[in-house]
Every structure is written in C-alpha cells, then in structure tokens.
Amino acid sequence: MTTTTQYSTATIQLSSLADLDQVVSQQFNLPQRPYSTDMRAALELVGQVLENSESAYFEISRSESNAFPGLPFAVSFDKEKKTYGKTAPLAICHDALHRLKSVVVTIPGSYYWNLE
C-alpha cells in the first residue's frame, strides 16, 4: 500500500481487494470481512454508518448508462455526489471511504468512477 495526502484527502494505492477490505475495516473500526466483494458485508458497513451518524444518508441504484458503460451501480453517502461502480460492494466501499473518511483508493484492475 502506498499513501499520499493532498488537501486533507489521503490517496491510497492498493494491490488487491483484500487490501481494500483491510482499509475499510481500519477506517470504520469494523471486523475484517470481504466488504468489497460480499454484499452482506458491504451492507454491514452501510448499517454501521447509518447508525453512527447524525446526518446519515445512503442511496444505491442500478442502471445501465451509456455515460458509464460497465459501471451499473450508483452509490452515495452524499445527496449531491455519487460513485459509480462495477459491483455494488465495491462502489459502497469506495464511496464510504471517500465521502466519510476523505480517503481515495486506487486498485489496479478494479473499476469504479467517481463523479465530483
């Protein structure tokens, strides 16, 4: 893992989805689980965030879009911004880290697109 920080946002380059699961576990103080590949584990992350936030918001939808081919899942912990992902768990992990912890992750071979 390589970490860089700019404008209070940390960018972490990971080697695998297992590394992403470890970052999610550490950042949200959750047990080690396959958050990036298992929808039930990803929903545990969502539940933890919703239960522990005063201004909790979460939205997820699936739609094939010509603008984002191959990225059917739109996820948001922010009413104004969404993250598009190849899988729902991956999009949930990425958006939760980015919106709630100011951590951006990059993983070679794993696809998501973040709209600002």
Buried (B, 14 or more C-beta within 10 A) or exposed (E): EEEEEEEEEBBBBBEBBEBBBBBBBEBBEBEEBBBBBEEEBBBBBBEBBEEEEEEEEBEBEEEEEEEBEEBBBBBBBBEEEBBBBBBBBBBBBBBBBBBBBBBBBEBEEBBBBBEE
